[in-house]
Amino acid sequence: MGYMTINNIRVAFTDEKNVLSVIRKSGIDLPTFCYHSELSTYGACRMCVVEDDRGKIFASCSEVPRDGMVIYTHTPRLQHHRKMILELLLSSHCRDCTTCTENGVCTLQKLSRQLGIDEVRFENHKPILPLDESSECIVRDPNKCILCGDCVRTCEEIQGLGILDFAFRGSKMQVMPAFDRAMSQTDCVGCGQCRVVCPTGAISIKQDIAPVWTALADKDTCVIAQIAPAVRVAIGDKFGIPKGENTLGRLVAALRMIGFDEIYDTNFGADLTVMEESKELVERLESGENLPLFTSCCPAWVKFCENRYPQFRKNLSTCRSPQAMFGALLKEEARTEEKKAAQEGTKNRKTVVISIMPCTAKKAEIKRPEHFTEGKQDVDYVLTTTEVTRMIQEAGIDLSRIEPEALDMPFGLSSGAGAIFGVTGGVTEAVLRRLKNNSSSEVLDAISFTGIRGVDGIKEASVDLNGREVKIAVVNGLHCAKELLDRMKDGEVHYDFVEVMACKRGCIAGGGQPVLIGPRTKKARLEGIYKIDSMAQIKLSNENPIVATVYNGILKGKEHKLLHNPTVAVGQGQDQE
């Protein structure tokens, strides 16, 4: 343990990696654009500069704390420097704040207000650059970029992709893909983690709000919503609701007020995924072919595997994601109703399916041909948590003040196993519950303590299934996925089942979630998901009575058509206990 003197107050430190961490520990929130605790130290923005007792000014994010240091955080010199830095940033920044999608959450905007910037003395001589709207998931606006490098380091260090980097020098410097390619022409997987760390609106979510409002206004359209598990523990952030609290009931009420006709739970789609994926795992274990089985719930991971490791493509599960399965089921039900209406000579309303997701990559997933049924798109639009928040605010609804309402039936009933899909390790735990087929607290606790829970990048476990040792790996973050796949390719490790989520910590920290997402927020959302599971009356997907009804009804004989990638056939039918 050491001691520093910060603004004449003695502060103890232990294992803090830099002076900035010690300062924040003392209760002083120094401004910064380029510092993230999970990324390498860059020290570019210089907003976190401090002054020592000898008058030396340095960036606190890149300075290691030393015993006896005496520093000051808000001297007149420092205030002058910070304001000057902000003015220079603003002078070359597109300042259409009132129409920016990041209005209210922009760090540049926040710090300008905090430091009292009331004028910008410098003219903007930068040319206006075109927007890159080629991606299905994100929009890149170089006019709003402040060159903090957060997106560059996130894409390289967390995701292992390196799509973005700095180009040119001096006043002409930009962040862009290699050779200024459009995002759609790169190996971008649409995870949206660059958007999560962007302090301005330089990278934002591709918006689908307008067509959804149009569908809601159409009297001849039945608009159906499905809500992903991670959404319910995040959407309350922007309405003053405690972080991590389950706000599903309030969200359902808000969506009904907006005009949605039917509101269901994607957790039901997750229950279907558990049924199909556990069956597929058993089949592959018995045949010994195409092992390990890779999960296919995360579209960003699927695209990453296809782009960078095509030799493992055959290992990907043939199962569609919960979103895609549920969308196919809802559209099949709509087709059945259309046929009935045609026979009776009555008019039937058009069905539009809206997914409310924590993920930007889901916007691209719904456009993939393998997720079409009979050549038609099953999920019409994907709204991220951020977009739904904006729609609720547009409607003038305060989520914290409305009474919760229940989901619609029959697809509003789901298991705790479906809920934990929102966190890393959740898919694996849900599948193991199904294969163990025992909902006793002893068995469930034993599964949860196998080592698949937690936020480590790579987790390994061995589980006994009917006398066979099944080796499992759980991965979050594509850089960790790259590390694992390289080891598998070299024959260093072998697994039977591998779960991969592109975003660190899973969907709770997805690219479409409300920002800013700090350590406390991530922890609260993680705990919120597991709390939903602990309070669920149904723990196993196969114990959901609606699942059995659906398999014996609308899904009968159509399991492969509606629930699987059509390129590879799996066993037809589903056993019901």
C-alpha positions in Angstrom: 0.0 0.0 0.0 1.2 3.5 -0.8 -0.1 7.1 -0.3 -0.6 10.0 -2.6 -1.6 13.5 -1.8 -4.4 14.7 -4.2 -5.5 18.3 -3.8 -4.0 18.3 -0.3 -5.9 15.2 0.8 -4.0 12.0 1.5 -5.3 9.0 -0.5 -4.2 5.4 -0.2 -3.6 3.2 -3.2 -2.9 -0.5 -3.7 -3.0 -2.2 -7.1 -4.4 0.7 -9.1 -2.7 0.7 -12.5 -2.5 4.5 -13.0 -2.9 7.8 -11.2 -6.2 8.4 -12.9 -7.7 5.3 -11.1 -6.5 6.6 -7.7 -7.9 10.1 -8.4 -11.3 8.6 -9.3 -11.1 6.4 -6.2 -10.8 9.6 -4.2 -14.1 10.8 -5.5 -12.9 13.1 -8.3 -14.2 12.2 -11.7 -11.5 13.6 -14.0 -12.7 14.0 -17.6 -11.3 11.7 -20.4 -12.2 10.7 -23.9 -9.7 8.0 -24.7 -9.3 6.0 -21.4 -11.1 2.7 -20.9 -10.0 0.4 -18.1 -10.3 -2.7 -20.4 -8.3 -1.2 -23.2 -4.6 -0.3 -23.5 -3.6 3.2 -22.3 -3.5 5.6 -25.2 -3.1 9.0 -23.6 -4.2 11.0 -26.7 -6.9 13.3 -25.5 -4.9 14.9 -22.6 -8.1 15.8 -20.8 -7.0 13.9 -17.7 -3.8 16.0 -17.2 -2.7 16.8 -13.7 0.0 18.9 -12.1 2.5 17.8 -9.5 4.1 19.9 -6.8 7.0 20.8 -9.1 4.7 22.2 -11.8 5.0 19.3 -14.2 1.9 18.6 -16.2 1.3 15.0 -17.3 -1.6 12.6 -18.4 -2.8 10.8 -15.3 -4.0 7.8 -17.3 -0.5 6.9 -18.4 1.4 7.6 -15.1 2.0 4.8 -12.6 1.2 5.8 -9.0 4.1 6.2 -6.7 4.3 6.6 -3.0 4.6 10.2 -1.9 3.3 11.8 -5.1 1.7 15.2 -4.7 -0.7 16.2 -7.4 -3.4 18.7 -8.2 -6.3 18.2 -10.5 -7.9 21.6 -11.0 -5.2 24.3 -11.0 -5.8 27.4 -13.2 -3.2 26.0 -15.7 -5.1 22.7 -16.0 -8.5 24.4 -16.3 -7.0 26.5 -19.1 -5.5 23.5 -20.9 -8.7 21.4 -20.7 -10.9 24.3 -22.0 -8.4 24.9 -24.9 -8.5 21.2 -25.8 -12.3 21.2 -25.9 -12.4 24.3 -28.0 -10.0 22.8 -30.5 -12.0 19.6 -30.6 -15.3 21.5 -31.1 -13.8 23.8 -33.8 -13.3 20.8 -36.1 -16.5 19.0 -35.0 -19.9 18.8 -36.6 -22.1 20.6 -34.0 -25.6 19.6 -35.1 -26.2 18.4 -31.5 -29.9 18.9 -31.4 -30.5 16.4 -34.3 -27.7 14.0 -33.4 -28.8 10.5 -32.3 -26.3 10.7 -29.4 -27.8 14.0 -28.1 -27.9 13.7 -24.3 -25.3 10.9 -24.0 -22.4 12.5 -25.9 -19.3 12.8 -23.8 -18.1 15.9 -25.8 -21.4 17.6 -25.1 -21.3 16.6 -21.4 -17.8 17.9 -20.9 -18.5 21.2 -22.8 -21.3 21.8 -20.3 -19.3 20.7 -17.3 -16.3 22.9 -18.2 -18.4 25.9 -19.1 -17.5 26.2 -22.8 -19.8 29.1 -24.0 -17.9 29.9 -27.2 -15.6 28.4 -29.8 -13.0 30.9 -30.9 -11.6 28.9 -33.8 -13.1 28.5 -37.3 -13.8 25.0 -38.7 -11.9 24.6 -41.9 -12.4 20.8 -42.3 -14.3 19.6 -45.4 -17.6 17.9 -44.8 -17.1 14.1 -45.4 -19.7 11.6 -46.5 -21.4 9.3 -44.1 -20.8 5.6 -44.4 -24.3 4.0 -44.2 -23.4 0.8 -46.0 -23.6 -1.4 -42.9 -26.9 -2.9 -41.8 -25.9 -2.3 -38.2 -24.1 0.9 -37.7 -23.5 4.4 -39.3 -20.1 6.0 -39.4 -20.0 9.8 -39.5 -16.3 11.0 -39.8 -17.4 14.6 -39.2 -18.1 13.8 -35.6 -14.9 11.9 -34.9 -12.6 13.4 -32.3 -9.7 10.9 -33.0 -9.8 9.4 -29.5 -9.0 6.0 -30.9 -11.5 4.1 -28.6 -13.1 2.3 -31.6 -9.7 1.4 -33.0 -8.5 -0.2 -29.8 -11.8 -1.9 -29.1 -12.0 -3.5 -32.5 -8.4 -4.7 -32.3 -7.9 -5.5 -28.6 -11.4 -6.8 -27.6 -12.7 -8.2 -30.9 -9.4 -9.0 -32.7 -10.7 -7.7 -36.0 -8.8 -4.5 -36.6 -11.4 -3.1 -39.0 -10.7 0.6 -38.1 -7.4 2.4 -37.9 -5.9 5.9 -38.2 -5.1 7.2 -41.7 -3.2 10.3 -42.8 -1.5 12.8 -40.5 -1.9 16.2 -38.8 -5.1 18.0 -39.5 -6.0 15.5 -42.2 -6.0 12.5 -39.8 -9.1 10.3 -39.9 -10.3 7.0 -38.5 -11.4 4.6 -41.3 -11.2 1.1 -42.6 -8.2 0.2 -44.7 -8.1 2.1 -48.0 -11.3 4.0 -46.9 -13.5 1.0 -47.8 -17.2 1.1 -46.9 -17.9 -0.9 -43.7 -19.9 -3.4 -45.7 -16.8 -4.2 -47.7 -14.8 -5.1 -44.7 -14.9 -8.1 -42.3 -17.0 -6.1 -39.8 -19.3 -8.4 -38.0 -21.8 -5.7 -36.8 -21.2 -6.3 -33.1 -21.5 -2.5 -32.4 -18.8 -2.5 -29.7 -17.1 0.5 -31.5 -20.4 2.4 -31.1 -20.5 1.5 -27.4 -17.1 3.2 -26.7 -17.5 6.1 -29.1 -17.8 9.3 -27.0 -19.6 11.2 -29.7 -22.0 10.3 -32.6 -19.1 9.3 -34.9 -20.4 5.7 -34.8 -24.1 5.2 -34.2 -26.8 2.6 -34.5 -28.5 2.2 -37.9 -32.0 3.4 -37.1 -35.2 1.5 -37.9 -37.6 3.7 -35.8 -39.4 5.4 -38.8 -40.7 2.2 -40.5 -41.8 0.8 -37.2 -43.9 4.0 -36.5 -45.4 3.6 -40.0 -46.3 0.0 -39.3 -47.9 0.9 -35.9 -50.0 3.6 -37.6 -51.4 1.2 -40.2 -54.8 -0.1 -39.2 -54.4 -3.1 -41.6 -51.2 -4.3 -40.0 -50.8 -6.5 -36.9 -47.5 -5.5 -35.2 -46.0 -8.2 -33.0 -43.0 -7.5 -30.7 -40.6 -10.0 -29.2 -38.4 -8.9 -26.3 -34.9 -10.3 -25.8 -33.8 -11.3 -22.2 -31.0 -8.7 -21.9 -33.3 -5.8 -22.8 -35.3 -6.0 -19.6 -32.3 -5.4 -17.3 -31.0 -2.4 -19.3 -33.9 -0.3 -20.6 -34.6 1.2 -17.2 -31.2 2.9 -17.1 -32.6 6.0 -19.0 -35.7 6.3 -16.8 -34.2 6.5 -13.4 -34.9 2.9 -12.6 -32.2 1.1 -10.6 -29.6 -0.5 -12.8 -30.2 -4.2 -13.5 -33.8 -4.2 -12.4 -36.2 -6.3 -14.4 -38.4 -3.8 -16.2 -40.2 -6.3 -18.5 -43.7 -5.5 -17.2 -43.2 -1.8 -17.5 -41.8 -2.2 -21.1 -44.8 -4.3 -22.1 -47.1 -1.6 -20.8 -45.2 1.1 -22.7 -45.3 -0.9 -25.9 -49.1 -1.4 -25.6 -49.5 2.3 -25.1 -47.4 2.9 -28.2 -49.7 0.6 -30.3 -48.1 -2.9 -30.5 -50.9 -5.5 -31.0 -49.1 -8.5 -29.5 -46.1 -8.7 -27.2 -44.2 -11.9 -26.6 -40.9 -13.0 -25.0 -37.9 -14.0 -27.0 -37.1 -16.2 -24.0 -39.7 -18.6 -25.5 -37.6 -18.7 -28.7 -34.6 -19.4 -26.4 -36.5 -22.4 -25.0 -37.0 -23.7 -28.5 -33.2 -23.2 -29.2 -32.4 -25.2 -26.1 -34.6 -28.1 -27.3 -33.1 -28.1 -30.8 -29.5 -27.4 -29.8 -29.4 -30.1 -27.1 -30.8 -32.6 -29.5 -28.2 -31.6 -32.1 -25.4 -32.0 -29.5 -26.6 -35.5 -28.6 -26.7 -36.5 -32.3 -23.2 -35.2 -32.9 -21.8 -36.9 -29.8 -23.3 -40.2 -30.9 -22.0 -39.9 -34.5 -18.7 -38.3 -33.6 -19.0 -35.9 -36.5 -18.5 -32.2 -36.7 -17.3 -31.8 -33.1 -17.2 -29.5 -31.3 -20.7 -28.1 -31.8 -20.5 -24.3 -31.9 -23.5 -22.3 -30.8 -25.1 -20.1 -33.4 -27.2 -17.7 -31.3 -24.8 -14.7 -31.8 -24.8 -13.5 -35.4 -21.6 -11.5 -35.0 -19.8 -14.6 -33.9 -21.3 -16.6 -36.8 -20.1 -14.0 -39.3 -16.7 -13.9 -37.7 -16.3 -17.7 -38.0 -17.4 -17.6 -41.6 -15.0 -14.7 -42.5 -11.9 -15.7 -40.5 -12.2 -19.4 -39.8 -14.3 -21.0 -42.7 -12.8 -24.4 -41.9 -14.9 -24.5 -38.7 -18.1 -23.5 -40.5 -19.4 -27.1 -40.5 -19.1 -27.0 -36.7 -21.6 -24.2 -36.3 -25.0 -25.4 -35.1 -27.7 -25.6 -37.7 -30.1 -24.1 -35.2 -31.4 -20.6 -35.9 -31.0 -18.0 -33.2 -33.9 -17.5 -30.7 -34.9 -14.4 -32.6 -35.0 -16.2 -35.9 -36.8 -19.3 -34.5 -39.5 -17.1 -32.9 -39.9 -14.9 -36.0 -40.4 -18.0 -38.2 -42.9 -19.4 -35.7 -44.9 -16.2 -35.6 -44.9 -15.8 -39.4 -46.0 -19.5 -39.8 -48.9 -18.8 -37.5 -49.7 -15.7 -39.6 -49.7 -17.8 -42.8 -52.0 -20.3 -41.2 -54.4 -17.5 -40.3 -54.2 -16.1 -43.8 -55.2 -19.4 -45.3 -58.1 -19.7 -42.9 -59.3 -16.2 -43.7 -59.0 -16.9 -47.5 -61.2 -20.1 -47.0 -63.8 -18.1 -45.1 -63.7 -15.2 -47.5 -62.6 -12.7 -44.8 -59.9 -10.1 -44.8 -56.8 -10.8 -42.7 -54.4 -8.1 -41.5 -50.7 -8.1 -42.6 -48.3 -9.3 -39.8 -45.1 -7.4 -39.0 -42.7 -8.9 -36.5 -40.4 -6.5 -34.6 -37.5 -7.8 -32.5 -36.4 -5.7 -29.6 -32.7 -6.7 -29.1 -29.6 -5.6 -27.2 -27.6 -6.3 -30.3 -26.8 -4.4 -33.5 -25.7 -7.5 -35.4 -29.3 -8.8 -35.2 -30.2 -6.1 -37.8 -28.0 -8.0 -40.3 -29.1 -11.4 -39.2 -32.7 -10.9 -40.3 -31.5 -10.1 -43.8 -29.6 -13.4 -44.2 -31.3 -15.8 -46.7 -31.0 -18.8 -44.4 -33.3 -17.0 -41.9 -36.0 -16.6 -44.5 -38.9 -19.1 -44.7 -40.4 -19.8 -48.1 -38.3 -17.0 -49.5 -39.8 -14.4 -47.2 -38.2 -12.5 -44.3 -39.4 -13.8 -40.9 -38.4 -10.8 -38.7 -39.2 -7.5 -40.4 -37.3 -5.1 -38.2 -34.9 -5.1 -35.3 -35.0 -2.3 -32.7 -32.2 -2.1 -30.3 -32.8 -1.3 -26.7 -31.5 2.3 -27.4 -34.0 2.7 -30.3 -37.0 1.5 -28.2 -35.9 3.8 -25.4 -36.1 6.7 -27.9 -39.5 5.6 -29.1 -40.9 5.5 -25.6 -39.4 9.0 -24.9 -40.9 10.2 -28.2 -44.3 9.0 -27.0 -43.8 11.0 -23.8 -44.0 7.9 -21.6 -42.1 7.7 -18.3 -41.3 4.1 -17.8 -40.7 4.5 -14.1 -44.3 5.8 -13.5 -46.4 3.3 -15.4 -47.9 0.1 -14.0 -46.4 -3.2 -15.2 -48.4 -5.4 -17.5 -48.2 -9.1 -18.4 -46.9 -10.5 -21.7 -49.4 -11.9 -24.1 -50.1 -15.6 -24.2 -49.3 -18.2 -25.2 -45.7 -17.1 -26.1 -45.3 -15.0 -23.0 -44.4 -18.1 -20.9 -40.8 -19.1 -20.7 -38.2 -20.7 -18.5 -35.4 -19.4 -16.4 -33.1 -21.3 -18.9 -34.3 -18.9 -21.6 -33.6 -15.9 -19.5 -29.9 -16.6 -18.9 -29.2 -16.5 -22.7 -28.5 -12.8 -22.0 -25.2 -13.5 -20.3 -22.1 -15.4 -21.3 -22.3 -19.1 -20.4 -26.1 -18.9 -20.4 -26.7 -21.0 -23.5 -24.4 -23.7 -22.2 -26.0 -23.8 -18.8 -29.5 -24.0 -20.4 -28.4 -26.9 -22.7 -26.9 -28.7 -19.7 -30.1 -28.4 -17.7 -32.0 -29.9 -20.6 -29.6 -32.8 -21.0 -29.5 -33.5 -17.3 -33.3 -33.2 -17.3 -33.4 -32.6 -13.6 -34.7 -29.4 -12.1 -33.8 -30.1 -8.5 -31.8 -27.4 -6.7 -28.9 -29.7 -6.2 -28.5 -30.5 -9.9 -29.0 -26.9 -10.9 -26.4 -25.7 -8.4 -24.0 -28.3 -9.6 -24.3 -27.1 -13.2 -23.9 -23.5 -12.2 -20.7 -24.3 -10.3 -19.0 -26.2 -13.2 -17.1 -23.1 -14.1 -19.3 -21.8 -17.0 -20.5 -18.7 -15.0 -18.4 -15.6 -14.7 -17.0 -13.0 -17.1 -13.6 -14.5 -17.9 -12.8 -14.4 -21.6 -12.4 -18.2 -21.9 -13.9 -20.7 -19.4 -13.5 -24.4 -19.6 -15.5 -27.2 -17.9 -16.0 -31.0 -18.1 -19.4 -32.4 -17.5 -20.5 -36.1 -17.2 -23.4 -36.9 -19.5 -24.7 -40.4 -19.2 -21.2 -41.7 -18.4 -19.4 -39.7 -21.1 -17.1 -36.8 -20.2 -18.2 -33.8 -22.3 -15.6 -31.0 -22.6 -17.0 -27.5 -22.8 -15.6 -24.1 -23.6 -17.4 -20.8 -23.0 -16.0 -17.7 -24.8 -16.9 -14.0 -24.8 -15.2 -11.4 -26.9 -14.0 -12.3 -30.4 -10.3 -11.8 -29.6 -10.7 -14.7 -27.1 -12.6 -16.6 -29.7 -9.7 -16.1 -32.1 -7.3 -17.4 -29.4 -9.4 -20.5 -28.8 -9.9 -21.3 -32.5 -6.1 -21.0 -33.2 -5.4 -23.4 -30.4 -8.1 -25.8 -31.7 -6.7 -25.5 -35.3 -3.2 -26.4 -34.0 -4.6 -29.4 -32.2 -3.6 -28.1 -28.7 -7.2 -28.4 -27.3 -10.3 -30.4 -28.0 -13.9 -29.7 -27.0 -17.3 -31.2 -27.6 -19.4 -28.0 -27.1 -18.3 -24.4 -27.5 -20.4 -21.3 -26.7 -19.2 -18.0 -28.2 -20.7 -14.5 -27.7 -19.1 -11.7 -29.6 -19.6 -9.1 -26.9 -17.7 -9.2 -23.6 -20.0 -10.4 -20.8 -22.6 -11.4 -23.4 -25.8 -9.6 -24.6 -26.1 -7.5 -21.4 -23.3 -5.4 -22.9 -24.4 -5.6 -26.6 -23.8 -2.9 -29.1 -27.4 -1.8 -29.0 -27.7 -1.3 -25.2 -27.9 2.1 -23.6 -24.5 3.8 -22.9 -22.5 4.6 -21.0 -21.8 1.0 -19.7 -19.4 1.1 -16.8 -18.4 -1.8 -14.4 -21.2 -1.2 -12.0 -23.8 -1.2 -14.8 -22.4 -4.5 -16.3 -22.4 -6.1 -12.8 -26.0 -5.0 -12.1 -27.3 -6.3 -15.4 -25.5 -9.7 -14.9 -27.0 -10.0 -11.5 -30.4 -9.0 -12.8 -30.4 -11.8 -15.4 -29.5 -14.4 -12.8 -32.2 -13.0 -10.4 -34.8 -13.5 -13.1 -33.7 -17.1 -13.4 -33.7 -17.7 -9.7 -37.3 -16.4 -9.4 -38.6 -18.3 -12.4 -41.0 -21.1 -11.6 -39.9 -23.1 -14.7 -36.2 -23.9 -14.8 -35.9 -26.2 -17.8 -36.9 -25.4 -21.3 -38.6 -28.8 -21.8 -40.8 -28.2 -18.7 -42.4 -25.2 -20.5 -45.9 -26.5 -21.3 -46.2 -24.2 -24.3 -43.1 -25.7 -25.9 -44.8 -29.2 -25.9 -48.0 -27.7 -27.3 -46.1 -25.9 -30.1 -44.2 -29.0 -31.0 -47.4 -31.1 -31.2 -49.2 -28.3 -33.0 -47.9 -25.7 -35.4 -44.3 -27.1 -35.5 -45.2 -30.7 -36.1 -43.3 -31.9 -39.1 -41.9 -28.4 -39.7 -39.1 -28.4 -37.1 -36.3 -28.3 -39.7 -38.1 -25.8 -41.9 -38.7 -23.2 -39.2 -36.0 -23.8 -36.6 -32.9 -24.7 -38.5 -30.6 -23.4 -41.2 -31.9 -25.2 -44.3 -28.4 -26.1 -45.6 -27.9 -29.0 -43.1 -30.6 -31.4 -42.0 -30.9 -32.6 -38.4 -33.2 -35.2 -36.8 -36.9 -34.5 -37.3 -39.3 -34.4 -34.4 -38.7 -33.6 -30.8 -39.2 -35.9 -27.8 -41.3 -34.6 -25.0 -41.0 -35.8 -21.4 
